[in-house]
Amino acid sequence: MQEQSQLSSIIYKKKSNPVLITNNDPLFIEGIWKDPQSKVIPPIIFQNGRETEDFLKKFKQPVAGIFFNSSLKDIPVIELIRCCHLYQPAVPIFIIADNKKNKNITFSEKELNLLGIQKILQDPVSFSNIIQQVIQPADAHLSQEVTTKNSTHNDQQLLENDLEFIPIRVDTFMSGCKSFFDLYLRLDSGRYIKISNTGESIQSDRILSFVKKNITHFYIKKESQKKYLDYCEKIISGIIQSENIKIEVKVEKLLQFGESTIAFFKNSGVNEDNIKYGLSFVENVENFLKKNKIESHLTLFKFLSAVAQAEHGSATAFVASLLAKAFKTEELKSVSILGVSALFHDIALLNHSEKIQAEDEYNMTESEKRIYYNHPLESSKVMSSVAGIDPMVLHVIEQHHERVDRSGFPRKTGRGGILLFSELIGLSDEFAQQLRLNQTDKDTNPFVAMLSVYPKFSQPVVKAFQSVFLNRGNS
């Protein structure tokens, strides 16, 4: 421990660029601010990915390294990696693996290289551990000199019209981390010469020798940056799939179907075969999306990556599949229509307030209610922009809040005018809401709460629900 303390004091005697950290664990952040070293070089900290993304887009703050944990809820990890490569190319990127929440997060060396990630740090990780990844104690005195010289240079003046190369501040490479790019120098003649290969690191004393010659930037090829951006895009669009992830893990990871929901059904005595059928249904919906490349639509991907929304959509699809089974609806096209409609029925709520997303009408303002009452039409509109979408999906989504007693919205359609699939999704949506409440308040009983909902649906739909869940799924 004494050796560790001496090491830390050496690091912080000289000024270096700060590290950028994104972590949604309050205890982790509290631990950083309690660390005396954070007073010397305060890190830049955000608690969610969207704030980090916004920071990277709007500011050119030099950072020594970028660290974010693997369990961010508001943005896909891959999307954040892409953002780093786009706005802070060549800055070392590290992922902090939260093993309690992401037991299956593994990357091979090849995958890390393809993504441009330095390494995975296993949580718990201290601020000292983070700093040591990007600031070498022996080079701290050099880091200050390099950083100071870079701070006096205006990046905007550098080759704004250059079509092949991107200027990168030389202090970006003071970490001793390997570079994921070939590095070049620009000569006064305008020619570029390579000084380092991909996979190599540059010794700090060599960097300082360049700085003493008034060289403040190295250069990387734009086509190399594009390689990492394209790879991230392919993952986001679902073109590249991991071959070693089990089916049940893929369902949980890609569609965020909650273990607590499955546990509730099991504890309630729902037939094991029905649970397997529902999970298989959700998986088949996922496969349908991949086959038809519907998931390449960025809004749909963001929806599936937003944990709360995706879990609610998946729970609704799960319940709707069991009700459809009771109606003997198993034809492939119908199953696909039902699944896609159920999964994305609330997609228009994605970027709205928590009250709207939770469908908490009681606490909504009047303006929020107007947005909420119109969301079936808006969700249908979003889905209409997806190439190859079945028109029936749009109609089903439009009507998922209509009720036979005309208490629904947006058009107050009554008995006889509502599609069967819309009713199935509507009832499943109501039940999924009760399941969500039960996760935070175990005293609530979703089955009892559904008694007040029954009059809003046709008798065949209600009977299907009762046969599956109240008769313990022996349908």
C-alpha positions in Angstrom: 0.0 0.0 0.0 2.9 2.4 0.8 4.4 1.7 -2.7 0.9 2.4 -4.2 0.7 5.7 -2.3 4.2 6.8 -3.6 3.2 5.8 -7.1 0.1 8.0 -6.9 1.9 11.0 -5.5 4.4 10.9 -8.4 1.5 10.8 -10.9 -0.2 13.9 -9.5 2.8 16.2 -9.0 2.4 17.3 -12.6 -0.7 18.3 -14.5 -2.2 15.9 -17.1 -5.4 15.9 -19.1 -8.4 14.7 -17.1 -10.1 11.3 -17.6 -13.7 11.1 -18.8 -15.8 8.7 -16.7 -19.4 7.6 -17.2 -20.9 5.5 -14.4 -24.4 5.2 -13.1 -23.4 3.8 -9.7 -23.7 6.6 -7.1 -21.3 4.7 -4.7 -18.7 4.4 -7.4 -18.9 8.2 -8.1 -18.8 8.9 -4.4 -15.7 6.9 -4.0 -14.0 8.8 -6.8 -14.7 12.2 -5.2 -13.5 11.0 -1.9 -10.2 10.0 -3.4 -7.6 12.8 -2.7 -6.2 12.3 -6.1 -9.4 13.6 -7.7 -8.7 17.0 -6.1 -5.5 17.3 -8.0 -6.8 16.4 -11.5 -10.6 16.4 -11.2 -12.1 13.9 -13.6 -15.0 14.7 -15.9 -17.9 12.5 -14.6 -21.3 11.8 -16.1 -24.0 9.4 -14.7 -25.6 8.5 -18.0 -24.5 7.9 -21.5 -26.6 10.6 -23.2 -24.8 13.3 -21.2 -21.5 11.8 -22.2 -22.6 11.7 -25.8 -23.7 15.3 -25.7 -20.4 16.4 -24.1 -18.4 14.6 -26.8 -20.4 16.3 -29.5 -20.3 19.8 -28.2 -16.8 20.1 -26.6 -13.3 19.5 -27.7 -12.0 19.1 -24.2 -8.8 17.0 -24.4 -9.0 13.9 -22.2 -6.4 11.3 -21.2 -8.8 8.4 -21.5 -12.5 7.5 -21.7 -14.0 5.0 -19.2 -17.6 3.9 -19.0 -19.4 1.0 -17.3 -21.1 -1.8 -19.2 -24.6 -1.4 -17.5 -25.6 2.1 -18.7 -29.4 2.0 -19.1 -30.0 5.0 -21.5 -27.7 4.2 -24.4 -26.3 1.1 -26.0 -22.6 0.6 -25.1 -21.8 0.2 -28.8 -23.4 3.5 -29.7 -21.2 5.2 -27.0 -18.1 3.5 -28.4 -18.9 4.8 -31.8 -19.4 8.3 -30.4 -16.0 8.2 -28.8 -14.4 7.2 -32.1 -16.2 9.9 -34.0 -15.5 12.8 -31.7 -12.4 11.7 -29.7 -10.5 9.5 -32.2 -7.4 7.8 -30.9 -8.2 8.6 -27.2 -7.9 5.3 -25.2 -11.3 3.7 -24.4 -11.9 1.3 -21.5 -15.1 -0.5 -20.4 -15.7 -1.1 -16.7 -17.5 -4.5 -16.5 -20.2 -4.5 -13.9 -20.3 -8.2 -13.2 -23.3 -8.1 -10.9 -25.4 -6.7 -13.7 -23.6 -8.1 -16.8 -22.5 -11.6 -16.0 -22.1 -12.5 -19.6 -20.0 -9.5 -20.9 -17.0 -11.0 -22.6 -14.9 -9.8 -25.5 -12.2 -11.7 -27.3 -8.9 -9.9 -28.1 -10.1 -9.8 -31.7 -13.4 -8.1 -30.8 -11.6 -5.6 -28.6 -9.3 -4.7 -31.5 -12.2 -4.5 -34.0 -14.0 -2.1 -31.6 -10.9 -0.1 -30.8 -11.1 -0.8 -27.0 -8.0 -1.0 -24.9 -9.3 -3.5 -22.3 -12.1 -4.5 -20.0 -11.6 -3.4 -16.4 -13.3 -5.7 -13.9 -15.4 -3.8 -11.3 -14.6 -2.9 -8.5 -12.1 -0.5 -9.9 -10.6 2.5 -8.0 -9.8 5.9 -9.3 -6.1 5.1 -8.9 -6.6 2.0 -11.1 -8.2 4.2 -13.7 -5.5 6.8 -13.7 -2.8 4.2 -14.0 -4.3 3.0 -17.3 -3.5 6.3 -19.0 -0.9 8.2 -17.0 2.5 6.6 -16.5 4.2 7.7 -13.2 7.7 7.9 -14.7 6.4 10.1 -17.5 4.4 12.6 -15.4 6.9 15.4 -15.9 6.9 14.9 -19.6 3.1 14.8 -19.7 2.9 18.3 -18.2 5.3 19.8 -20.8 3.5 18.1 -23.7 0.0 19.0 -22.5 1.0 22.7 -21.9 2.4 23.1 -25.4 -0.7 21.5 -26.9 -3.0 23.8 -24.9 -1.6 26.8 -26.8 -2.5 25.5 -30.2 -5.8 26.0 -32.0 -7.1 22.8 -33.5 -9.4 24.7 -35.8 -6.4 26.0 -37.8 -5.2 22.6 -38.8 -5.9 21.4 -42.3 -9.7 21.9 -42.3 -9.8 21.1 -46.0 -7.7 17.9 -45.8 -9.6 15.0 -47.3 -7.5 12.1 -46.1 -6.1 12.8 -42.6 -7.3 13.9 -39.2 -5.1 15.9 -36.8 -4.8 14.4 -33.3 -3.1 16.2 -30.4 0.2 14.6 -29.5 -0.7 14.4 -25.8 -3.4 11.9 -26.7 -0.6 9.4 -27.0 1.2 10.1 -23.7 -0.7 7.3 -22.0 1.6 4.5 -23.2 -1.5 2.7 -24.5 -1.3 1.0 -27.9 -2.6 3.0 -30.8 -5.4 1.6 -33.0 -4.1 3.7 -35.9 -1.0 4.2 -38.0 0.4 7.6 -37.0 1.8 10.1 -39.4 3.7 13.4 -39.3 2.9 16.2 -41.8 6.0 17.7 -43.3 6.3 21.4 -44.3 6.1 20.2 -47.9 2.6 18.8 -47.2 3.7 15.2 -47.5 2.9 12.7 -44.7 5.4 10.2 -43.3 4.4 7.2 -41.1 6.1 7.2 -37.6 4.2 4.4 -35.9 2.1 1.3 -36.8 -1.3 0.2 -35.6 -0.8 -1.8 -32.3 2.3 0.1 -31.2 2.7 2.7 -28.5 5.0 5.7 -28.7 7.5 6.3 -25.9 6.8 9.6 -24.1 10.4 10.9 -24.5 10.0 10.4 -28.3 6.8 12.4 -28.1 8.5 15.2 -26.2 11.3 15.3 -28.9 8.6 16.0 -31.5 7.0 18.7 -29.2 10.4 20.4 -28.9 10.3 20.8 -32.6 7.0 22.5 -32.3 5.1 19.5 -33.6 1.8 19.5 -31.7 -0.3 17.0 -33.7 0.1 13.6 -35.3 -2.3 12.5 -38.0 -4.4 9.4 -38.6 -6.1 8.4 -41.9 -9.8 9.2 -42.1 -10.4 5.8 -43.7 -8.9 4.1 -40.5 -11.4 6.0 -38.3 -14.2 5.0 -40.6 -13.3 1.4 -40.2 -14.2 1.6 -36.5 -17.3 3.7 -37.1 -18.5 1.2 -39.7 -17.9 -1.8 -37.4 -20.0 -0.2 -34.7 -22.7 0.7 -37.2 -22.9 -2.9 -38.3 -23.3 -4.1 -34.7 -26.0 -1.5 -34.1 -27.9 -2.5 -37.2 -27.7 -6.2 -36.2 -25.6 -7.4 -39.2 -22.8 -8.8 -37.0 -24.0 -11.3 -34.4 -22.1 -13.0 -31.6 -21.9 -16.7 -32.2 -21.2 -17.8 -28.6 -24.2 -16.3 -26.8 -26.9 -18.7 -25.7 -30.5 -18.2 -26.8 -31.8 -17.3 -23.3 -28.9 -14.7 -22.9 -29.7 -13.2 -26.3 -33.3 -12.7 -25.4 -32.4 -11.1 -22.1 -29.5 -9.0 -23.6 -31.2 -7.8 -26.9 -34.8 -7.5 -25.8 -34.1 -6.8 -22.1 -36.8 -9.3 -20.9 -36.6 -9.1 -17.2 -35.8 -12.1 -15.0 -38.2 -10.7 -12.4 -41.1 -11.0 -14.8 -40.3 -14.6 -15.5 -39.9 -15.3 -11.8 -43.4 -13.8 -11.2 -45.0 -16.1 -13.7 -43.2 -19.1 -12.2 -44.2 -18.2 -8.7 -47.7 -17.6 -9.7 -47.9 -21.2 -11.0 -48.1 -20.4 -14.7 -47.6 -23.6 -16.8 -43.9 -24.1 -17.5 -44.7 -25.0 -21.1 -46.5 -21.7 -21.5 -43.5 -19.8 -20.1 -41.2 -21.6 -22.6 -43.7 -20.9 -25.4 -43.8 -17.2 -24.5 -40.0 -16.9 -24.4 -39.7 -18.8 -27.7 -42.3 -16.3 -29.1 -40.2 -13.3 -28.1 -37.1 -15.0 -29.6 -38.9 -15.6 -32.8 -39.9 -12.0 -33.0 -36.2 -11.1 -32.6 -35.3 -13.5 -35.4 -38.1 -12.0 -37.6 -36.7 -8.6 -37.1 -33.2 -9.7 -38.0 -34.4 -11.6 -41.1 -36.3 -8.6 -42.4 -33.6 -6.1 -41.3 -36.2 -4.1 -39.4 -33.8 -3.7 -36.5 -31.5 -1.6 -38.8 -33.9 1.3 -38.2 -32.0 3.4 -35.6 -35.1 4.4 -33.6 -36.2 0.8 -33.2 -32.7 -0.2 -32.1 -32.7 2.6 -29.5 -36.0 1.5 -28.2 -34.8 -2.1 -27.8 -31.7 -0.7 -26.0 -33.7 1.4 -23.5 -34.1 -1.1 -20.7 -37.5 0.0 -19.2 -39.2 0.4 -22.6 -37.8 -2.7 -24.1 -38.7 -4.8 -21.0 -42.3 -3.5 -21.1 -42.6 -4.2 -24.8 -41.1 -7.7 -24.4 -43.4 -8.4 -21.4 -46.4 -7.3 -23.5 -45.3 -9.5 -26.4 -44.8 -12.4 -24.0 -48.4 -12.1 -22.5 -50.0 -11.4 -25.9 -48.4 -14.6 -27.3 -50.1 -16.7 -24.7 -53.4 -15.1 -25.3 -53.0 -15.6 -29.0 -52.2 -19.3 -28.3 -55.5 -19.6 -26.6 -57.1 -18.3 -29.8 -55.2 -21.0 -31.8 -53.4 -18.1 -33.6 -50.1 -19.7 -34.7 -49.8 -18.9 -38.4 -46.4 -17.4 -39.1 -47.5 -14.1 -40.6 -50.1 -13.5 -37.8 -47.5 -14.3 -35.1 -45.1 -11.9 -36.7 -47.7 -9.1 -36.9 -48.7 -9.7 -33.3 -45.1 -9.8 -32.0 -43.8 -6.7 -33.8 -46.9 -4.8 -32.8 -46.6 -5.8 -29.2 -42.9 -5.1 -29.0 -43.1 -1.6 -30.5 -46.6 -0.5 -29.4 -45.2 2.3 -27.3 -42.2 3.3 -29.4 -43.4 7.0 -29.6 -43.0 7.3 -25.8 -39.2 6.7 -26.0 -38.0 10.3 -25.7 -40.7 11.7 -23.4 -40.9 12.1 -19.6 -40.8 9.2 -17.1 -44.5 9.9 -16.2 -45.5 9.5 -19.9 -43.3 6.4 -20.4 -44.8 4.9 -17.2 -48.3 5.8 -18.5 -49.0 7.5 -15.2 -52.0 9.5 -16.2 -52.8 10.6 -12.6 -49.6 12.6 -12.3 -49.4 13.9 -15.9 -49.8 17.6 -16.8 -52.4 18.5 -19.4 -49.8 18.8 -22.1 -48.3 15.4 -21.1 -51.8 13.9 -21.3 -52.2 15.2 -24.9 -48.9 13.6 -25.9 -49.9 10.3 -24.1 -53.4 10.2 -25.7 -51.9 10.7 -29.1 -49.0 8.1 -28.8 -50.8 5.2 -30.5 -51.0 7.3 -33.7 -47.5 8.5 -33.3 -46.2 5.0 -32.7 -47.9 3.8 -35.8 -46.3 6.7 -37.7 -42.8 5.8 -36.5 -43.4 2.2 -37.6 -44.7 3.3 -41.0 -41.2 4.6 -41.7 -39.7 1.1 -41.4 -39.1 -0.5 -44.8 -41.1 -3.7 -45.3 -43.4 -3.2 -42.3 -46.8 -5.0 -42.7 -49.6 -2.4 -42.9 -51.6 -4.5 -40.4 -48.9 -3.7 -37.7 -49.8 0.0 -38.1 -53.5 -0.6 -37.6 -52.9 -2.9 -34.6 -50.7 -0.3 -32.9 -53.2 2.5 -33.6 -55.9 0.7 -31.8 -54.0 -0.8 -28.8 -55.6 1.7 -26.4 -59.1 1.5 -27.8 -61.6 -0.2 -25.4 -65.0 -1.8 -26.1 -66.7 0.5 -23.6 -65.4 3.5 -25.6 -63.2 4.7 -22.7 -60.1 4.3 -24.7 -58.2 6.5 -27.2 -57.3 8.1 -29.5 -60.6 7.7 -31.4 -62.8 6.1 -28.7 -63.7 3.2 -31.0 -66.2 0.8 -29.4 -67.3 -2.8 -29.5 -67.1 -4.3 -32.9 -64.6 -1.8 -34.3 -61.4 -3.0 -32.6 -59.0 -5.5 -34.1 -58.6 -8.7 -32.1 -54.8 -8.3 -32.0 -55.3 -4.7 -30.7 -57.4 -6.1 -27.9 -54.9 -8.8 -27.1 -52.0 -6.3 -26.9 -54.2 -3.8 -25.0 -55.0 -6.4 -22.3 -51.4 -7.6 -22.3 -50.3 -4.0 -22.0 -52.5 -3.4 -18.9 -51.2 -6.6 -17.3 -47.6 -5.7 -18.1 -48.2 -2.4 -16.3 -49.3 -4.2 -13.2 -46.3 -6.5 -13.4 -44.1 -3.4 -13.5 -45.8 -1.9 -10.4 -45.4 -5.3 -8.6 -41.6 -5.1 -9.1 -41.5 -2.0 -6.9 -44.4 -2.7 -4.6 -44.7 -6.4 -3.7 -47.9 -5.8 -1.9 -49.8 -5.2 -5.1 -51.5 -8.1 -6.8 -51.6 -7.8 -10.6 -54.4 -10.4 -10.9 -56.6 -8.5 -8.5 -55.9 -5.2 -10.3 -57.0 -6.8 -13.6 -60.5 -7.2 -12.3 -61.3 -3.6 -12.9 -59.9 -3.8 -16.4 -62.0 -6.7 -17.6 -65.1 -4.7 -18.5 -63.1 -2.7 -21.0 -62.4 -5.8 -23.2 -64.5 -8.3 -25.1 -65.5 -11.5 -23.3 -63.4 -13.9 -25.5 -60.3 -11.9 -24.8 -61.0 -11.8 -21.0 -61.7 -15.6 -21.0 -58.4 -16.2 -22.9 -56.5 -14.2 -20.2 -58.2 -16.1 -17.4 -57.6 -19.5 -19.0 -53.9 -18.8 -19.2 -53.2 -17.0 -15.9 -56.1 -17.8 -13.5 -56.5 -21.4 -14.5 -52.7 -21.6 -14.3 -52.1 -21.8 -18.0 -53.6 -25.2 -18.8 -54.8 -23.9 -22.2 
